[in-house]
Amino acid sequence: MMREADLYAPVKAHLEAQGYEVKAEIGECDVLARRGEEPPVVVELKLTFSLALVMQGVARQAMFDHVYLAVPVSSERGWKLRYRDIIRLCRRLGLGLLAVKHGGVEAHLDPGPYQPRRNARKAGRLIREFDHRVGDPNTGGTTGVKRMTAYRQDALRCAAHLAAHGPCKAASVAQATGVARAGQMFRADHYGWFERVERGVYRLTPKGAVEAVEESRGRA
């Protein structure tokens, strides 16, 4: 069974191959390495990537700029599933990442300052969704349940109008419900609720008559 101490030898060999002098357990640091007059390098060792390891790394950053976290790659599948999130977190915190594998070490990320790039397009979509959604129909923290979106709310309003008035022109539905994109929604028909009767005129499908109308009544 692997121990944290088993990580030391390959990490030390990895650093020594780059010309560092390496010593273990210097104060609070698992590993401290120096190369000439360059800034020191700190490596914190753990058997799994965890919050405890991240907190150790952040604590060492109060003393040194170049801090690495070292973990073994014990499961290829588990490592691959978490890899992108691990890299993203380490980069955001300015921490380096070393992977110990088959007695060797792979450097996956060097420590350094990081300024995240803002995804203005995605942020804009979220703000538009917030502004357009009516009320607060979902419960935060739930999983495995159908989400109510602004798009679905618009589709339900259109479906309710068709249920009450029968086949209608898309333009008249848009005017009556305030859903400006009614025509686009009818053509896209993401939920299978709408079907075209003739040019510009739509009605509810049997599926829409059941699902949309029942959902509208349930939320009334």
Backbone torsions as a table, in degrees:
resi	resn	phi	psi	omega
1	MET	NA	130.8	-175.9
2	MET	-70.9	142.9	174.7
3	ARG	-117.3	161.3	176.4
4	GLU	-57.5	-35.9	-179.7
5	ALA	-60.9	-25.1	-179.7
6	ASP	-70.5	-16.6	178.9
7	LEU	-80.5	-21.0	-171.8
8	TYR	-64.4	-48.1	-175.2
9	ALA	-58.6	-50.6	179.0
10	PRO	-65.1	-35.1	177.8
11	VAL	-66.7	-42.8	178.5
12	LYS	-62.1	-45.0	179.5
13	ALA	-62.1	-38.2	179.2
14	HIS	-62.1	-44.3	-178.6
15	LEU	-73.1	-40.4	179.4
16	GLU	-63.5	-33.3	177.6
17	ALA	-64.7	-18.7	177.8
18	GLN	-99.4	8.8	175.3
19	GLY	92.1	12.4	179.7
20	TYR	-87.7	147.7	165.2
21	GLU	-91.4	128.4	-170.0
22	VAL	-122.0	134.7	175.7
23	LYS	-137.8	146.3	-176.4
24	ALA	-100.2	154.5	173.5
25	GLU	51.4	56.6	172.6
26	ILE	-94.4	102.1	-175.2
27	GLY	62.1	-126.3	-178.6
28	GLU	-85.7	-6.3	-175.3
29	CYS	-86.5	130.3	175.5
30	ASP	-62.7	-45.0	-178.6
31	VAL	-139.1	133.3	175.4
32	LEU	-128.2	131.6	-177.4
33	ALA	-131.6	145.2	178.9
34	ARG	-135.5	146.3	177.1
35	ARG	-136.7	100.5	-178.4
36	GLY	59.4	-133.3	-178.8
37	GLU	-93.8	8.8	179.9
38	GLU	-70.5	159.0	177.2
39	PRO	-60.2	145.8	179.8
40	PRO	-63.8	156.6	175.5
41	VAL	-117.5	132.3	178.5
42	VAL	-113.7	139.0	175.0
43	VAL	-127.8	127.1	175.4
44	GLU	-104.4	132.6	-173.8
45	LEU	-106.3	136.5	173.8
46	LYS	-151.8	152.3	-179.1
47	LEU	-76.3	-21.3	175.8
48	THR	-139.6	154.0	174.8
49	PHE	-76.6	118.7	-172.7
50	SER	-145.0	169.5	176.1
51	LEU	-60.8	-37.7	179.3
52	ALA	-59.9	-41.4	178.7
53	LEU	-66.0	-43.8	179.2
54	VAL	-61.0	-42.9	179.8
55	MET	-64.1	-37.2	175.4
56	GLN	-61.7	-45.6	-179.8
57	GLY	-61.4	-43.6	179.2
58	VAL	-63.6	-39.0	178.3
59	ALA	-62.7	-38.8	179.9
60	ARG	-69.3	-25.8	178.5
61	GLN	-66.2	-16.0	175.5
62	ALA	-70.5	-16.4	-179.2
63	MET	-113.0	-36.7	-174.4
64	PHE	-135.2	150.9	-179.3
65	ASP	-82.1	-32.6	-172.1
66	HIS	-102.7	94.3	-176.6
67	VAL	-122.6	127.8	177.5
68	TYR	-112.7	149.8	168.7
69	LEU	-107.6	134.2	-178.9
70	ALA	-122.6	127.2	178.6
71	VAL	-137.2	152.6	175.7
72	PRO	-80.7	147.7	172.8
73	VAL	-93.0	90.5	-174.6
74	SER	-88.3	-24.5	-179.2
75	SER	-138.3	113.5	-179.4
76	GLU	-56.2	-43.2	-176.9
77	ARG	-65.9	-46.6	179.8
78	GLY	-63.5	-40.5	179.3
79	TRP	-63.3	-45.0	-177.7
80	LYS	-66.4	-36.9	-179.5
81	LEU	-65.8	-35.0	-175.2
82	ARG	-99.9	-7.8	-168.2
83	TYR	-56.8	-50.0	-175.8
84	ARG	-62.7	-39.9	179.1
85	ASP	-67.5	-39.7	179.1
86	ILE	-63.0	-47.1	179.5
87	ILE	-61.6	-43.3	-179.1
88	ARG	-61.4	-43.5	-179.9
89	LEU	-65.6	-47.2	-178.9
90	CYS	-61.8	-42.8	179.9
91	ARG	-62.8	-41.6	-179.1
92	ARG	-62.7	-35.2	-177.8
93	LEU	-90.7	-5.0	179.8
94	GLY	77.7	21.5	-179.3
95	LEU	-98.8	148.2	173.8
96	GLY	-88.8	165.6	-178.4
97	LEU	-137.8	125.2	175.6
98	LEU	-116.4	135.8	177.7
99	ALA	-111.5	122.3	178.5
100	VAL	-92.7	122.6	-173.9
101	LYS	-148.2	125.9	177.7
102	HIS	53.4	39.6	177.3
103	GLY	78.8	0.9	177.1
104	GLY	-117.7	179.6	-177.9
105	VAL	-130.8	132.8	174.1
106	GLU	-113.3	127.3	177.1
107	ALA	-87.6	115.5	-177.7
108	HIS	-99.1	-20.7	-178.3
109	LEU	-160.6	133.3	175.5
110	ASP	-95.2	147.2	179.0
111	PRO	-68.5	151.3	178.4
112	GLY	171.8	162.2	179.6
113	PRO	-64.4	147.8	-177.4
114	TYR	-139.6	129.5	174.8
115	GLN	-117.6	107.7	-175.7
116	PRO	-63.9	142.5	175.5
117	ARG	-83.9	128.6	-179.0
118	ARG	-76.0	134.2	175.6
119	ASN	-92.2	85.2	-173.8
120	ALA	-63.4	-35.1	-178.6
121	ARG	-66.4	-46.4	180.0
122	LYS	-66.1	-40.6	178.3
123	ALA	-61.9	-39.9	179.1
124	GLY	-63.1	-39.7	178.2
125	ARG	-62.5	-40.5	-179.5
126	LEU	-66.7	-40.6	179.1
127	ILE	-66.2	-40.3	178.1
128	ARG	-64.4	-39.6	177.5
129	GLU	-62.4	-42.7	179.1
130	PHE	-60.9	-47.6	-175.9
131	ASP	-68.0	-33.8	-173.4
132	HIS	-88.2	-24.8	-177.9
133	ARG	-69.2	135.6	-178.5
134	VAL	-91.5	124.0	179.2
135	GLY	68.3	-158.3	-179.6
136	ASP	-133.2	77.2	-170.1
137	PRO	-79.9	-10.1	-177.8
138	ASN	-105.1	163.0	176.6
139	THR	-111.2	121.9	-178.5
140	GLY	-63.2	140.7	176.1
141	GLY	90.3	-3.4	-179.8
142	THR	-84.0	153.6	176.7
143	THR	-133.3	155.5	176.8
144	GLY	69.7	21.5	177.8
145	VAL	-123.1	154.9	-179.6
146	LYS	-70.7	131.2	180.0
147	ARG	-91.1	139.9	173.1
148	MET	-91.6	120.3	178.4
149	THR	-110.9	168.2	176.3
150	ALA	-62.3	-36.2	178.7
151	TYR	-62.8	-45.0	-180.0
152	ARG	-66.6	-36.3	177.0
153	GLN	-61.7	-41.8	177.7
154	ASP	-64.4	-42.9	179.6
155	ALA	-62.1	-39.1	178.7
156	LEU	-65.8	-39.1	177.6
157	ARG	-63.8	-41.6	178.8
158	CYS	-65.8	-42.3	-179.8
159	ALA	-63.5	-40.8	179.3
160	ALA	-63.0	-37.8	179.1
161	HIS	-66.6	-43.6	179.1
162	LEU	-65.9	-36.1	178.9
163	ALA	-63.9	-34.8	-177.6
164	ALA	-83.7	-28.9	-171.6
165	HIS	-119.4	-4.8	-177.8
166	GLY	77.4	-166.4	-178.7
167	PRO	-54.8	134.9	-177.1
168	CYS	-140.6	158.3	170.9
169	LYS	-71.0	143.6	-179.7
170	ALA	-59.1	-38.2	-178.3
171	ALA	-63.8	-39.4	-179.7
172	SER	-70.0	-35.5	176.2
173	VAL	-64.4	-43.3	179.1
174	ALA	-60.1	-42.9	-178.8
175	GLN	-69.1	-41.5	-175.8
176	ALA	-72.7	-34.1	-175.4
177	THR	-99.0	-15.2	-175.2
178	GLY	79.4	8.7	178.4
179	VAL	-92.0	93.7	-174.4
180	ALA	-61.6	-27.8	-177.0
181	ARG	-94.4	21.1	-176.6
182	ALA	-54.8	-45.6	-179.6
183	GLY	-60.2	-43.1	178.3
184	GLN	-63.0	-40.8	-178.9
185	MET	-67.0	-39.5	178.1
186	PHE	-62.4	-43.1	-178.1
187	ARG	-68.5	-40.4	-179.3
188	ALA	-71.9	-40.6	177.8
189	ASP	45.5	58.5	-176.9
190	HIS	-63.4	-30.4	-175.3
191	TYR	-100.2	-3.0	-177.5
192	GLY	74.1	27.0	-176.0
193	TRP	-96.1	-20.7	-170.1
194	PHE	-122.0	147.3	174.2
195	GLU	-142.1	150.1	-177.6
196	ARG	-82.5	132.9	176.8
197	VAL	-94.4	-46.9	175.2
198	GLU	-156.3	179.4	-176.2
199	ARG	-53.0	117.5	176.3
200	GLY	79.2	-2.0	-177.1
201	VAL	-116.4	133.7	-175.7
202	TYR	-133.7	159.3	176.3
203	ARG	-141.9	171.6	177.2
204	LEU	-77.2	141.9	169.6
205	THR	-79.5	165.9	174.4
206	PRO	-55.6	-37.8	178.1
207	LYS	-63.8	-43.6	179.3
208	GLY	-64.9	-36.4	-179.5
209	ALA	-63.7	-29.7	179.8
210	VAL	-88.7	-59.2	-172.2
211	GLU	-67.4	-54.8	-174.1
212	ALA	-66.1	-44.7	-177.5
213	VAL	-66.6	-43.3	179.1
214	GLU	-64.3	-39.9	179.1
215	GLU	-66.3	-39.3	178.3
216	SER	-62.8	-42.1	178.6
217	ARG	-66.9	-37.6	-179.4
218	GLY	-66.7	-26.1	-178.8
219	ARG	-100.0	0.0	-179.0
220	ALA	-70.6	NA	NA
